[in-house]
Amino acid sequence: MKIKQSHWHHFFGGIGLLLLIIQVLSGSVLTLFYLPDLKEAYGSVQ
C-alpha cells in the first residue's frame, strides 16, 4: 500500500510506539535495582 503523499502526522504512531518501548525497557531495568524497603528505596535510585 503506497501513500500518495506523506505528512508529519503519519509518524505519530511510530513515535508513540518507540516511546512506549523505551518506557517499558527503562521500567524493566528499574525493577532490577529498586528496593521497596523504606530505608533503602532512596539509595537504590541514586
C-alpha positions in Angstrom: 0.0 0.0 0.0 1.5 3.3 -1.1 0.6 6.6 0.4 0.2 9.3 -2.2 1.8 12.0 0.0 3.5 11.7 3.4 2.9 14.2 6.1 4.5 14.5 9.5 1.2 13.4 11.1 1.9 9.9 9.8 4.9 9.5 12.2 2.9 9.8 15.4 2.1 6.1 15.6 5.8 5.2 15.2 6.9 7.8 17.7 4.3 6.6 20.2 5.4 3.0 19.8 9.1 4.0 20.2 8.3 5.9 23.4 6.3 3.0 24.8 9.1 0.6 24.2 11.6 2.9 25.8 9.3 3.3 28.9 8.8 -0.5 29.2 12.6 -1.2 28.9 13.5 1.5 31.4 10.9 0.3 33.8 12.2 -3.3 33.5 15.7 -2.1 34.3 14.4 -0.1 37.2 12.7 -3.2 38.7 16.1 -4.9 38.8 17.7 -2.3 41.1 14.8 -0.7 43.0 14.4 -1.9 46.6 10.9 -1.3 48.0 12.2 -1.1 51.6 11.5 2.3 53.1 15.1 2.8 54.3 16.8 1.5 51.2 14.5 2.9 48.5 16.1 6.3 48.3 19.6 5.0 48.0 18.7 2.4 45.3 17.6 5.1 42.8 20.5 7.4 43.3 
